[in-house]
Amino acid sequence: MPAYPNATSEPVDISEKKAALEAALASEALGRSEHLRAFLAFVCQMELEGRAAELTEYLIGVKALGRPKEYSPLEDSSVRTRAHELRQKLKKFYEVEFPKATIQIQLPKGSYAPRFVSAAAAAAVETPIADPAKIPPNTAARKRLRIPSWAIGFGAGVIIASLASWLVIVRLERSTQVDPAVHRAWSPLLGKDSDIVVSVGTPLQMLVSPYMAAKTADIPKYPAPKELYPLFSRYRPMPPDATLEMQPMQKAPLLGDVQSLALVLGVLQGLGVVPRVLPEMNVPLASLGRKSAVLIGSPWYSRSVATLLERAPWTTALDPETKEVGLFGRGPQAGRKFLPRHGPRGEYAEVFGLVTVLPSDEHSRDGGAFVIFSGLTSVGTHGAAAFFTSPANMKDLMVRLKREGYAGLPSSYQVVVRCRASEDSQLLRYSYEAHQVITR
């Protein structure tokens, strides 16, 4: 998404925003489309309530366009289509019908959050800061990978989104040539249907802040225990006499999953694929059908991953003896297990990641494939993704399989990856541990 300058040096008054919305809804440009009026009214109302960051394609589809709760943005592009139409209608409205408007409403490309800008600043907002003619060739190539603003952070906040974007950019600055061994491993995804989905699971977490947004009807808010105050203020500004509050949040991916996403996007970009990145709650497993998809997450917070690993030789489970979550083998791997190892402070020092490759339609060879990256922690997930995107590791796996009589990679298999974690839960190194062929 291009960067835009500030629309105005002063915030637009709420009464001016409401007047601008009323004028647009009563315009001739939008007069013939109830859907466009509903779309605009809904996103603007969310902005007026200070909830623009919560806007997603799914929410707009259900709340504004009347789609059913089982609606999937993957199968229904109506929200994206209406957003494009709305941008064109607003542009026409302010150019032809109401050119003297003091406040204009804009819907920036790549976002569903509206902007209220003064007429003097509107022209500047429409023009990106960067001059496309001056963009270096490697930067221009990266811009082909268009990622929605929520696709990485999923509304988790500016810090997570910025970090994920930085990781993706760093990855894509490298050579886009994909090693033949990695290409072969990822080739099951590249079927007739080039629409590849990357689904990222997100755990339910508690956001702690002294600046908690107004409570909404469906999201509870709780006072934070006093024990959290010193922990919060250790790395964050804490206003005098501030009160910390907590609110459930389920659109923030774990750091290791974000790093896995960066690796996945780097490989897919090298393969000439522009995937659709979606939070798992917006793309349930049933909606994928026979499409190819990459799933990032662990069974304890990803229903899709838990479902797919139910019948696999390796999956995560609770060890009744140690009360630790580990990797447990079934079928030909029955009796084997891999448990985490802890450091002196109780932190995870060693965990395990799991790569799983499955056909998206087990009854047909004409469908796509699922590539799943999971682990005991997000460090394990990161290690699994790092393994599967590494030429050296994939070549080594093919050598191991060749010794077992396989001419190439099987249609479905799993690889266990041993991962060493730092004290602050970062992946230090990883290595092959075991594998199991599911289907030749």
N, C-alpha and C positions, 0 to 999 in steps of 0.2 A: 504494500500500500504506500503511495507517495506521502511524503511528509508535507504538512501544510503549516503555514504561518498562523499565528494567533489571529482569530477572526476579529477581535476587537480588544482594545486596551481595557475596557470596562465591561463588567458583566451586564447582560441584558436583563432588565427588570421583568419579574414574573408576569406583570400585567401586560407588558409589551409582547411577551411570548404568547400569552393566551389570545391577544388580539391578532397576532400573526397567524396563529392556528385557525382561528375562526374565519379569517379572511380567506385562507387557503381552502378550507372545507366548503366555503360558500362559492368558490370560484367556478367558472365555466369549465376550466381545464379538468377539474375533478368531478364535475357534476354528473357525468354519465357512468361513473364507476363507484359503486358502493364499496367494493373491496379496497380500492385505493384510499378512499376516505377513512374506512375502518383501520387500515394499515397506518395511515398518517396519524389519526387520532390516538391510536394505542401507543405508538412509539413516542409521540410527543407527551402524552400523559405520563409515561414512565420517566421521561426526562424531567418533567416538572416535579415529579415526586422524588427526584434524586436517585432513581433506580435504573438509569440508562445502561449501567454495566451489566445488569441482569438480562438484557435483551439477547435472545438467541433465535435462530431460525425456527426451532421447534415451538418456542413460546409464542412467537408471532403467528405461526400457522394455526395453533390451537385457539389462542385468545382473540386474535384479530380476524382471521380468515375462516374460523369455524371448523377447522379440521378436527377429526376425532382424536382421542387420547392416544390411540395406537398409530397415529400418523408418523411416518418416517421421512425426514428430509432427503434420505438417500433415494427413495422411490418417487417422491413428489417434489418437484422443483418450483412449485407455485410461489413460495415466498421469495425466492431469488428473482423469479420473473416479475412479480409485482414490485419488488424493490427497484428493478431497472426501469419499469414503466413509471413509477412514482418519481424517480429522479428526472426523467424526461418531461413529465407533466409539470413539475415544480419549476423547472428551467423555463418552459414555455410560459407559465403563469407570470413569472417575474419579468420576462423579456417582452411579452406582448400585452397581457391583460392588466398587470399591475406593476409597471416599471418604476413607479414612484414610491414603492413600499419602503418604509424606513427600516423595517426588520424583515429579513428573509429566513426561510427555513431551508436548510440543506441536508441531504442525506449522503455523506461522503461514501465513495466507492469502497467496498470491502468492510463496511460497517452498517449496522442497523440503528445506531444511536444518532438521532437528529441533532443538528447544530442550528442555533439561532444567532444570526450574524447581522451586523449593521449593513446597510446598503453600501456604505463607503468601503467596507472591508470585504464585501461579497466577491468582488472580482479577484482579489488577492487569494481568497480561499479556493477559488476554482482553479488556480494556477499552481502546480507543484513548485517547490523551491528548486529542486534539481532540474537542470536542463537536460532532457534525454539525449540531445546531440553530444553532450559532454560526458556522458556516462562511459567509463572504460568498457571494452568488450566483455571482460569476465563478469563485470557487474551486471551488464545488460542480460547476459545469459542467465544469471541467478534470478533476475526479476521474472523469468517465465514461471518460476515456482511460486504461485500465488497462494498464500496462506491466510485464511480469515484471521482477524485480530484475536478472536477467542479460541482459535484452533490449538494454540499451544498453551496458553494460560487458562483457557476456559473460564474467564471471568474471575480468576483467582487473585487478581491484583496486578498492578504495574510491575512489581518486582519479578514475579514468576514469568509473566509474559515477556518482559525485556530479556531475562536470562535465557529463556528458550529461544527467542529470536537470535540472540547473540551466538548461541551454540550452533544453530542451523547455519547461520552465515559463515561461521568459522569452518564448518564442515564443507560447505559448498564452495569455499574459496580454493579448496584443494582440487586436484585433477579430477575431472568428471569421467575419466576412463575407468571402467569397471573390469577388474581382473576376471579372466575366463572362469576360474574356479568359483568366484562369488556369483558371476552371471549364471552359471549352471545351477547353483543352489537356489537362486531366486527365480529361475525360469518358469517353475510351475505357476507362479503368479501371473505370468505374462501370456495369458490365453487370448482367445478371440475378443473377449470383453476387456478393454483397456481401463475400465473404471475400477480402479483399485482403491479400497477404503483402508484407512489407518484408524483403528478404534482404540482409544486410550481410556483405561479404567481409572476411576477417581475414588479414593476412599472418603468416608464421612469424617470430617475433621471439625475442630472447634477453632474459630477465629477469635483471637483475643485482641482487644483494642480499647483505647480510651475515647475513640471517636466512632462509636458504633452507630450505624445508620438506624433510622427510625424503624421500630418493630413493625413487621408486616403480619398479616393474618396467619400465614402458613409457616412462618419461620420464628421459632421461639428465641428468646434472649435471656441470658442468665448472668448473675453477678459472678465475677471471677474470684476464686479463693485467694486469700491473702498470700499464700505460698507462691503464687505466680507473679506477684509484684516485683520482687528482686530479680527473678528470671527475665521478666519482660524488660525491665529498665537496664539490664546489663548491656544490651546491644541497641536499645531503641530510646528515643527521647520520651521522657515521662513528665508531662506538665505537673506543676505543683498541685496537690490536692485532687489529682485526677482519679477517676473511678474506672477500673477496668471491668469490661463486660465481655461475655462470650456468646457467640452465635454459631450454630451449625453451618458448615459449608461443605458442599460436595461437588465442586467443579474445579478443584485445585489438584493437579497431578503431583505425585511425589517426584523428588529431584532425579532419582535414578531413572524413572519413567520418561522424564523430559529429556534426559541424556540419551536414552534409547531412541526416542522419537527423532532426535537430531541425526543419529547414525542411520536410521531407516530412511529418512528423507534424503540424506546424502547419496545412498545407494540407488534409490528410485530415481533421483534426478539424473544420475549417471546412466541409468537405463532408459532415459528419455520418457519417464512416466511422471505425470503430475497427479499425485493422489489426492483424495479427499480426506482431510483430517477431521475427525469428529469425536466428541466425548461419547463414551459408551452409552450413556443414558439417552442419547439422541439416535443411536443406531443399534437396537437390540439384535441379538443373534438371529432371530427369526427373519429379520428384514434383509439379511445378507443373501439368503437363498444360495445360489450357486456361484455367487460373485467371489472374486479373490479379495482377501483382506489380510492385513497385519493387525494382530491384537496384542496390546501391551498392557500388562497388569497381572496380578496374582489372584488365585481363587478367593482369598479372604475379602477382597473388595471388588472383584470382577465376576459377575454372574456368567458372562459369556465364556470366560476362561475356565471357570469352575465346571460348567456344563461340558465343554469340549474335552477336559481332562478326566472326566468321570470314568471313561472306559480305556484310557491310555495306560501304558505300562508304568509310567511315573506320574505322580501327582503329589501335592502337598497335603499333609494331614498332621493332627496332633499326636505326638508320641505319649501314650498313657503312662509310661515309666518316668520320663523326664519332664513331662508337661511342656515340651518344646515343640514348635512347629518345624517339621522337617520334610525331606523328600522321601517318599516311600514307594517301593517297587511292588508291582502286582504281576500276575501271570508269570512269564519267564523270569521276571526280576523279583518275584515274591521272596520276602525275607531280607531283602537289602534295604538299607535306609541311610540317609545322609542327614546328620543333625548339625546345627550351627555350633561354632565355638566362640566363647566369649573372652573378652580381654579383662584386665585387672579391675576395671571400673564397672564391669558388667556389660560393656558395649559389645556389639557384634564385631568380632575380629575376623571370622571366616563364615561365609554363607555359601549357598549354592543357587545357581541359576538353571533354567530349563528352557531349551529350545524344542519346540514341537512343530512338526510339519504334517498337516493333514489335508486330504482332499476336501473341498467344500461340499461335495456331493459324493458320499461314500458308495453310492449305487451306480455311479457313472464316471467314466474317464474323460468326459467332455466338459466337465465343470472346471472351476478354478481351484485355488488352494488357500488354506489358512496357514499362516506362519505366526506362531504364538511365542512371545517372549514373556516369561514369568520367573519368579524366584521366591526364596524365603523372605527376602526384603527387596527394596527397589535396587539395592546394590547388586543383588543376584540377577534381577531383570536387566540391569545395565550390562552385566557381564555376559549374559546370554546374547544380547543384541550385538555386543562387541565381538563375540566369538563368530556369530553368523555373518558378520560383515568383514571379517578378516581373511584375506587371501591365504595366508600361511595356515591358519587353523582349518579352513575348508579343504585345502589340499591334503592336510594331515588326516582329516576325517575320511576323505576319499581313499587314501592309502589303506586305512584301517578296514574300510568296507571291501576294498578289492581283495584283501587277505581272506575275507569271509566269503568270497565268491561273487560279489556284486560288481557288475560292469560299470555301474554309475550310482547315482544317489537313488535310493528307493522312493516310492511314491508317498510313503508316510514313515516317519521315524522321530526319535527323540534323542537329544544330547544333554547330558548333565555337565554343568560347568562349575568348577570350584573357583570361588571368588574371595580374594583377600580384601578386607575393608579397613579404611583408616579410622582413627578415633572419632572423626566427625562424619562417619558414614559415607565416605567416598570410595569408589572402586580404585584399588591400587594395582592389582594385577589379577589375571584370570588364567585358567588352564583347563584342558580337556580332562574329564573324570570318567565318563561312561557314555555308552549309547545303546539304543535298542531299536531295531527295525520292527515296524508294525506291519507294513504291507510292502511287498517287493515292488 
